[in-house]
Amino acid sequence: MNVTFSSILFEQLCGIKTPVMRSLNRFLLFLFVGSIWISTGTSQSTPFSIQLSPLSIPGLGGLQSYAFGQWEGKWLLIGGRLDGLHRRQPFASFDLAGHNNQLIVVDPVQLQTWTSSLTALPAALQEPLQSTNMQYYQSGNTLYLTGGYGYSATAADHITFDKLTAVDLPGLIQAIQNNAPVLPYFRQVSDERFRVTGGKLLQINSVYYLIGGQKFMGRYNPMGPTHGPGFIQEYTNQARRFTIEDDGNDLIINHLTPFTDEQLLHRRDYNAVSQIMPDGQEGITAFSGVFQTTVDLPYLNAVNLWADTYAEQPNFQQYYNHYHCAYLPAYEASKNQMHTLFFGGIAQFYDSLGVLVQDNNVPFVKTIARVTRLADGSMAEYKLPVELPGLLGAGAEWIPAENLPFYPNGVLQLDELSEDTTFVGYLFGGIASTAPNIFFTNTGTQSSASNSLFKVSLVKGGSVGSNDLLNPHSTSSLNLKVFPNPSRGVFYLRFFQKNAGKTDIWIRDLQGNLIWEQHRDYPEGEHTVESKLPVQASGRAYLITVANASEQATIKGLVED
């Protein structure tokens, strides 16, 4: 991962239309700086608030990056890891001891669990079913699983599996409860196009979309594919489309022409969420994910997929919840607004007392955020006032409550909730970390697979004090970045100029004293500016502000001694 800089971003909401207004905005900026408090945005009344209630089930252990299905109030948990964040050493990373080699049934109402070992199954079934980061989708009483990464005794190596497995949920759940044989409830086909891990499997109408992900063959090694035992890593760069003809006995896969894009679809370990689009049609939005093609950092953009096409979401960037975490999609038909909630996980940015902090170590976070798409198709990001109680959420899942009004693609029908407060589902599992950044110090004890379980309720219309905080960076076009940060007095700032014109750049210390400034015209496009600070600036924090005729953004940086 790239670890060259971390920075704090914020943006003033007041527009800059004239020299007088620009001067006023600078004055207001310095007043904020003097008190060392800068807001990331404005509060906005939320369409709903959420309540989290912890729940404990005896015997339910920790699990992360798993697949699940449910039937008549009972869950089936398959695959995933029993440990925390993977270690950097190839011999210890994704080891066999951390595989989940049990099928787990959970009754969250009666607080009971049942298990069945996978070891009695043939290797072709057992190995992929104990893998991590499978793609999965439940259609009726059948759970479809594809791919996944883990150790294969058959291959004598770690591989990404090429299987699609169909699971009879009611039959298998009952068999596990009765301690009966489980083999009759699985069917499986092999296909190289299913050799994917870290992607997402969703459905638009009757077509399945296997979006993003990668093929990873061999042991993980942070030094790269040519070091040690070596490995093969190939992003799919696709949304692979197919239909399934399933009569309960045979599985017939009909592959359709995939969407292929080496930029927009080059992502894995991310959140792709079913949506109701502004035209009322079903769709999917791929949010964030890793890694960018030029740097080991998350994507900030989002990509929309429809039945026959796809496109980047314009004028939007997501700053919170970058890796796979639990998410809840809800559509408000009366306002034609699509809301997607994200719960914790791992992200390049987080909020600290109203200040947006950028950390390129990409830490674990507690953030609960909402992305809302309006009727005109525009999207914006909001931070909720409630957070997870710890560094939780990475590799967790939202398990929806049954018997609620959902669209066919699993989106909650918000307007159909009749009560002011409605229980809508559970958050379960994921990674629990003891600190935000543990990757480079990870010995296996700094994190664990979590058995945290929360009941989630929605309160319609929000409640007193429940205003969500708009992240104005999510809709800004400046996209200001500073690197390296910390620096030794020489650094670069990069920004995007939407329209040609006058741009002001100035640097001040936290007391408002001017250190450096530049005022010049810039053409439309992305620009990189070099700055050299005086020696006396070393060991101090400073604020870099870029302002043009319509936008203003600021980053907090440090100069090392």
C-alpha positions in Angstrom: 0.0 0.0 0.0 1.1 3.6 -0.6 2.0 5.2 2.7 3.6 8.4 1.5 1.2 10.9 3.0 -1.8 11.6 5.2 -3.7 14.8 5.2 -6.8 16.6 6.5 -9.3 17.9 4.0 -12.0 20.5 4.5 -14.0 22.8 2.3 -15.9 26.0 2.9 -19.4 26.0 1.7 -19.7 29.8 0.9 -19.3 30.5 -2.8 -16.7 32.9 -4.1 -18.3 35.1 -6.7 -16.5 38.5 -6.4 -13.2 39.8 -5.0 -15.2 41.3 -2.1 -16.8 37.9 -1.3 -13.4 36.2 -1.7 -11.9 38.5 0.9 -14.8 37.9 3.2 -14.5 34.1 2.8 -10.8 34.3 3.6 -11.6 36.4 6.7 -14.1 33.8 7.8 -11.6 31.0 7.1 -9.0 32.6 9.4 -11.6 33.0 12.1 -12.3 29.3 11.9 -8.5 28.5 11.9 -7.9 30.7 15.0 -10.3 28.4 16.9 -8.8 25.3 15.3 -12.2 24.1 14.2 -13.3 23.7 10.6 -16.6 22.1 9.6 -16.6 19.6 6.8 -20.2 20.5 5.8 -23.7 21.4 6.9 -26.2 19.4 8.8 -29.2 18.2 6.9 -32.4 16.7 8.2 -32.2 13.0 7.5 -35.0 10.9 5.9 -34.5 8.4 8.7 -32.2 7.8 11.7 -31.0 4.4 12.8 -30.8 2.6 16.1 -28.2 -0.1 16.9 -29.0 -2.6 19.7 -26.3 -5.2 20.6 -27.4 -8.9 20.7 -25.5 -11.9 22.0 -26.0 -15.5 20.8 -24.3 -18.2 22.9 -21.9 -20.3 20.8 -21.8 -17.9 17.9 -18.2 -17.3 17.1 -16.5 -14.6 15.1 -16.6 -14.7 11.3 -15.6 -12.3 8.5 -15.9 -12.2 4.7 -18.5 -15.0 4.6 -21.5 -15.7 2.5 -25.1 -16.1 3.9 -28.6 -17.0 3.0 -31.7 -17.2 5.1 -35.0 -19.1 5.2 -38.0 -18.7 7.5 -36.0 -16.7 10.1 -32.9 -18.8 10.2 -29.5 -17.9 8.7 -27.0 -20.1 6.9 -23.4 -18.9 7.1 -20.9 -20.4 4.7 -17.1 -19.8 4.3 -15.2 -16.8 5.5 -12.3 -16.5 8.0 -12.1 -17.2 11.7 -9.2 -14.7 12.2 -8.7 -11.0 11.7 -6.8 -9.0 9.1 -4.5 -11.2 7.0 -0.8 -11.1 8.0 1.9 -9.8 5.7 4.1 -13.0 5.9 3.2 -15.5 3.1 3.4 -18.5 5.4 1.0 -16.9 7.9 -1.4 -15.1 5.5 -4.8 -16.9 4.8 -3.5 -20.0 6.5 -5.6 -23.2 6.7 -6.3 -22.8 10.4 -8.3 -19.6 9.7 -10.7 -21.3 7.2 -14.3 -21.7 8.3 -14.8 -25.4 7.8 -18.3 -25.5 9.2 -21.8 -24.8 7.9 -23.5 -22.7 10.6 -27.2 -22.2 11.1 -28.3 -19.3 13.4 -31.7 -18.6 14.8 -31.4 -15.0 16.0 -34.8 -15.0 17.7 -34.4 -18.1 19.8 -30.6 -17.4 20.1 -29.6 -20.8 19.0 -26.9 -22.2 16.6 -26.3 -25.5 14.9 -23.2 -26.6 12.9 -22.1 -29.3 10.4 -18.6 -30.0 9.4 -17.6 -29.7 5.7 -15.0 -32.5 6.0 -17.5 -35.2 5.0 -18.0 -33.5 1.6 -16.0 -34.3 -1.5 -13.0 -32.0 -2.1 -14.7 -30.3 -5.0 -17.4 -29.0 -2.7 -15.5 -28.7 0.6 -12.6 -26.6 -0.7 -14.6 -23.7 -2.2 -17.2 -23.8 0.6 -14.5 -22.9 3.1 -13.0 -20.1 1.1 -13.2 -16.4 1.8 -14.6 -13.5 -0.2 -17.0 -15.6 -2.3 -19.6 -13.9 -4.4 -23.2 -14.9 -3.5 -26.8 -14.1 -4.2 -30.1 -15.6 -2.9 -32.9 -16.2 -5.4 -35.9 -17.7 -3.7 -34.9 -20.7 -1.7 -31.6 -21.1 -3.5 -28.3 -19.5 -2.6 -25.8 -19.3 -5.4 -22.1 -19.1 -4.6 -19.2 -18.4 -7.0 -15.4 -18.3 -6.7 -13.7 -17.5 -3.4 -10.0 -17.7 -2.3 -8.5 -20.3 -0.1 -6.2 -23.3 0.3 -6.8 -26.2 -2.0 -5.3 -29.6 -1.0 -6.2 -30.8 -4.5 -4.0 -28.0 -6.1 -1.5 -28.0 -3.1 -1.7 -24.3 -3.1 -3.9 -21.3 -2.5 -6.2 -20.6 -5.4 -9.3 -18.8 -6.5 -12.0 -21.4 -7.2 -13.8 -21.8 -10.5 -17.1 -23.1 -9.1 -20.7 -22.0 -9.1 -22.5 -23.9 -6.3 -26.3 -23.9 -5.8 -27.5 -24.5 -2.2 -31.0 -25.7 -1.3 -31.5 -23.4 1.7 -34.6 -25.0 3.4 -33.3 -28.5 2.9 -29.8 -27.8 4.1 -30.9 -25.7 7.1 -33.1 -28.5 8.2 -30.4 -31.2 7.6 -27.9 -29.2 9.8 -30.5 -28.8 12.5 -31.2 -32.6 12.5 -27.6 -33.6 12.2 -28.4 -35.3 8.9 -26.2 -35.7 5.7 -25.8 -32.4 3.9 -24.4 -33.5 0.5 -27.9 -33.9 -1.2 -28.5 -30.1 -0.9 -25.6 -29.0 -3.1 -25.2 -28.8 -6.8 -22.2 -27.5 -8.6 -20.7 -26.6 -12.0 -17.2 -25.5 -13.0 -16.5 -22.6 -15.3 -13.3 -20.5 -15.6 -15.5 -17.4 -15.7 -16.5 -18.0 -12.1 -12.9 -18.0 -10.9 -13.3 -14.7 -9.1 -12.8 -13.5 -5.5 -13.6 -10.1 -4.0 -16.3 -9.2 -6.5 -20.0 -8.9 -6.2 -22.8 -11.1 -7.5 -26.1 -9.2 -8.0 -29.1 -9.4 -10.3 -31.0 -6.9 -12.6 -34.3 -8.4 -13.5 -33.4 -12.1 -14.3 -29.8 -11.5 -15.3 -26.9 -12.1 -12.9 -24.0 -9.6 -12.8 -20.6 -10.8 -11.5 -18.9 -7.4 -11.0 -15.2 -6.7 -10.5 -13.0 -8.9 -8.3 -9.9 -10.7 -9.2 -8.3 -14.1 -9.9 -5.5 -14.6 -7.3 -3.5 -17.8 -7.6 -0.8 -18.6 -5.0 0.2 -17.3 -1.6 -0.2 -13.7 -0.7 3.1 -11.8 -0.7 3.2 -8.0 -0.1 6.5 -7.8 -1.9 4.9 -8.6 -5.2 4.2 -11.6 -7.6 7.9 -12.3 -8.3 9.1 -12.6 -4.7 9.1 -15.8 -2.6 6.7 -18.4 -3.8 5.2 -15.8 -6.2 1.5 -15.5 -7.3 -0.8 -14.6 -10.2 -3.1 -11.6 -9.7 -5.5 -10.6 -12.5 -8.4 -8.2 -12.0 -11.4 -9.2 -14.1 -12.1 -5.6 -15.2 -15.5 -6.8 -16.1 -19.1 -7.2 -15.1 -19.8 -10.7 -16.3 -23.4 -11.3 -17.2 -25.2 -14.6 -17.3 -28.5 -16.3 -16.7 -29.2 -19.6 -14.8 -31.7 -22.2 -15.9 -32.3 -24.1 -12.7 -35.0 -26.8 -12.6 -33.9 -28.1 -9.2 -31.7 -30.7 -10.7 -29.6 -29.3 -13.5 -27.8 -26.0 -13.7 -27.5 -24.5 -17.2 -25.4 -21.3 -17.4 -26.0 -18.9 -20.4 -23.2 -16.4 -20.6 -24.0 -13.0 -22.1 -21.6 -10.3 -23.4 -19.8 -8.9 -20.4 -19.1 -5.2 -19.7 -15.4 -4.7 -19.9 -13.6 -1.6 -18.7 -10.0 -1.5 -17.4 -10.6 1.7 -15.5 -14.2 1.8 -14.2 -14.5 -2.0 -13.4 -11.0 -2.5 -12.1 -11.9 -2.9 -8.4 -12.3 -5.5 -5.8 -13.1 -5.9 -2.0 -15.7 -3.2 -2.4 -19.5 -2.6 -2.1 -21.8 -3.0 -5.1 -25.4 -2.4 -4.1 -28.7 -3.0 -5.8 -30.5 0.3 -6.5 -33.8 1.7 -7.8 -32.7 4.3 -10.4 -34.5 7.7 -10.9 -36.4 6.2 -13.9 -37.8 3.5 -11.6 -35.7 0.8 -13.2 -33.5 -1.7 -11.3 -29.8 -1.0 -11.3 -26.6 -1.5 -9.4 -24.0 1.0 -8.2 -20.4 -0.1 -7.6 -19.0 2.1 -4.8 -15.3 2.7 -4.2 -13.0 -0.4 -3.9 -9.3 -1.0 -4.4 -6.8 -0.5 -5.9 -6.3 2.3 -8.4 -4.3 1.4 -11.4 -1.5 3.9 -10.7 -1.4 4.0 -6.9 -2.3 1.6 -4.0 -5.3 3.7 -2.8 -9.0 3.2 -3.0 -11.2 4.5 -5.8 -13.4 7.5 -4.8 -15.7 7.3 -7.8 -18.8 5.2 -8.3 -20.1 3.3 -11.3 -23.7 2.7 -12.2 -24.9 -0.4 -14.1 -28.2 -0.9 -15.9 -29.5 -3.9 -17.7 -27.6 -3.1 -20.9 -25.0 -0.5 -20.1 -22.9 1.2 -17.4 -21.4 4.6 -16.7 -19.5 6.5 -14.1 -21.6 8.5 -11.7 -21.0 12.2 -12.5 -20.0 14.8 -10.0 -19.6 12.4 -7.0 -16.8 11.0 -4.9 -17.2 8.7 -1.9 -14.8 9.5 1.0 -16.1 7.0 3.7 -16.5 3.2 3.7 -14.1 2.2 0.9 -13.7 -1.6 1.5 -16.4 -4.2 1.7 -18.7 -3.6 4.7 -22.3 -4.1 5.6 -24.7 -1.9 3.7 -28.5 -1.3 3.6 -30.3 0.0 0.5 -33.6 1.8 0.9 -35.7 3.6 -1.7 -38.1 6.4 -0.9 -40.6 6.3 -3.8 -42.6 9.3 -2.7 -39.5 11.5 -3.2 -37.8 9.3 -5.8 -34.7 9.2 -3.6 -32.4 6.2 -3.2 -30.5 5.9 0.1 -27.6 3.5 0.8 -26.2 3.1 4.3 -22.7 1.9 4.9 -21.5 0.6 8.3 -17.8 1.1 9.3 -15.1 -1.0 7.7 -11.9 0.5 6.2 -11.5 3.8 4.5 -8.9 6.4 3.4 -10.9 9.2 5.1 -12.7 9.7 8.4 -14.3 12.5 10.3 -12.7 13.9 13.5 -14.7 16.5 15.3 -16.1 18.0 12.1 -12.8 17.8 10.2 -12.3 15.4 7.3 -9.0 13.5 7.8 -7.2 11.8 5.0 -5.0 8.8 6.0 -3.3 7.0 3.2 -2.5 4.1 5.4 -6.3 3.4 4.9 -7.3 2.6 8.5 -10.2 0.8 10.1 -13.0 3.2 10.8 -16.2 3.5 12.9 -18.1 5.7 10.4 -21.7 5.1 9.4 -22.5 7.1 6.3 -25.3 7.5 3.9 -25.2 8.1 0.1 -28.4 9.6 -1.3 -29.3 9.8 -5.0 -31.9 12.4 -5.8 -34.6 12.4 -8.4 -32.3 14.3 -10.8 -29.7 11.5 -10.5 -27.2 13.5 -8.4 -25.6 11.9 -5.4 -24.1 13.2 -2.2 -22.5 11.6 0.9 -23.6 12.3 4.6 -22.0 11.2 7.8 -24.5 10.0 10.4 -24.2 11.2 14.0 -24.1 7.6 15.3 -21.0 5.5 14.9 -20.2 1.8 15.4 -19.0 1.2 19.0 -15.5 0.1 17.8 -13.3 -0.4 14.8 -15.8 -2.8 13.2 -17.6 -3.5 10.0 -14.9 -4.7 7.5 -16.0 -8.0 6.0 -19.4 -7.8 7.9 -22.8 -8.2 6.4 -26.3 -6.7 6.8 -28.8 -9.6 7.1 -32.3 -8.1 6.3 -35.3 -8.9 8.4 -37.8 -11.1 6.6 -41.4 -10.2 6.0 -40.6 -6.6 5.2 -41.5 -4.8 1.9 -38.6 -5.3 -0.5 -38.3 -4.7 -4.2 -37.3 -7.9 -6.2 -33.7 -6.9 -6.1 -33.6 -6.6 -2.3 -34.0 -2.8 -1.9 -36.1 -1.9 1.1 -39.4 0.0 0.3 -39.0 2.8 2.7 -42.5 4.4 2.1 -44.2 1.0 2.9 -42.9 0.9 6.5 -46.0 1.6 8.5 -44.5 2.2 11.9 -42.4 5.1 13.0 -39.7 2.7 14.2 -39.1 -0.5 12.3 -36.7 -3.3 12.9 -35.1 -3.9 9.5 -32.2 -6.4 10.1 -28.9 -7.3 11.7 -25.3 -6.5 11.4 -23.1 -9.5 12.0 -19.4 -10.3 12.0 -16.5 -8.7 10.2 -13.1 -7.8 11.5 -12.6 -6.1 14.9 -9.4 -4.1 15.1 -7.6 -2.8 18.2 -6.2 0.2 16.3 -6.9 2.1 13.1 -3.6 1.2 11.4 -2.3 -2.3 12.1 -1.2 -3.7 8.7 2.6 -3.1 9.1 2.6 -4.3 12.8 0.2 -7.2 12.4 1.3 -10.3 14.2 -2.2 -11.8 14.2 -3.1 -10.5 17.7 -4.1 -6.9 16.7 -7.4 -7.9 15.2 -9.8 -10.8 15.2 -12.9 -12.1 13.5 -15.8 -10.5 15.3 -19.0 -12.1 16.6 -20.5 -8.6 17.1 -24.2 -8.7 16.4 -26.5 -5.7 16.3 -30.2 -5.3 15.6 -30.8 -2.4 13.3 -34.0 -0.3 13.4 -35.0 2.7 11.2 -36.8 5.6 12.6 -38.7 7.3 9.8 -38.2 11.0 9.5 -35.2 11.0 11.8 -35.4 12.3 15.4 -34.4 15.3 17.4 -30.6 15.8 17.1 -30.3 13.2 14.3 -29.2 15.6 11.5 -26.6 14.0 9.2 -23.5 15.9 8.1 -23.1 16.6 4.4 -19.6 15.9 3.2 -19.2 18.7 0.6 -16.1 17.0 -0.9 -18.4 14.3 -2.2 -19.9 16.8 -4.8 -16.8 19.0 -5.3 -14.9 19.1 -8.6 -11.6 20.5 -7.1 -10.5 17.1 -5.8 -7.6 18.7 -4.0 -4.7 16.5 -2.9 -1.3 17.3 -1.3 1.7 15.0 -1.5 3.9 14.0 0.2 2.3 14.8 3.5 4.1 15.1 5.9 6.8 16.8 3.8 10.2 18.3 4.4 9.1 21.7 3.1 8.8 20.8 -0.6 5.5 19.4 -1.6 3.0 19.3 -4.5 -0.6 20.1 -4.6 -2.9 18.7 -7.3 -6.4 20.1 -8.2 -8.9 20.0 -11.0 -10.0 23.3 -12.6 -13.5 22.8 -13.9 -13.5 26.1 -15.8 -10.6 28.2 -17.0 -10.0 31.3 -14.8 -8.4 32.9 -11.8 -7.2 30.5 -9.0 -5.8 31.6 -5.7 -3.5 29.4 -3.7 -2.3 30.4 -0.2 -0.7 28.7 2.7 -1.1 29.9 6.3 -0.2 28.5 9.7 -2.8 27.7 12.2 -2.7 31.2 13.6 -3.6 32.7 10.2 -0.1 34.0 9.3 0.7 33.9 5.6 3.5 31.6 4.6 3.2 31.3 0.8 0.7 32.4 -1.9 0.2 32.3 -5.6 -2.5 34.0 -7.8 -2.7 33.1 -11.5 -5.0 32.0 -14.3 -5.3 28.3 -14.9 -6.9 26.6 -17.9 -9.5 23.8 -17.6 -8.1 20.5 -16.4 -5.9 18.9 -13.7 -2.9 20.9 -12.5 0.1 20.1 -10.2 1.8 23.0 -8.4 5.2 22.7 -6.5 5.7 24.7 -3.3 8.8 25.3 -1.2 8.2 26.5 2.4 10.7 28.5 4.4 12.9 26.7 6.9 11.1 28.3 9.8 8.0 26.4 8.8 9.5 23.0 9.7 7.9 21.1 12.5 4.6 22.9 12.2 1.2 22.4 10.7 -0.1 24.5 7.9 -3.2 25.0 5.8 -3.2 24.9 2.0 -6.3 26.5 0.4 -7.2 26.5 -3.3 -10.0 28.8 -4.4 -11.5 29.6 -7.8 -14.6 31.4 -8.8 -17.0 28.7 -7.6 -15.2 26.5 -5.1 -12.8 26.5 -2.3 -11.0 23.6 -0.6 -8.3 23.3 2.1 -5.9 20.6 3.3 -4.1 20.5 6.6 -0.4 19.4 6.2 2.7 19.0 8.3 6.4 19.8 7.7 8.8 17.5 9.3 12.0 18.7 11.0 
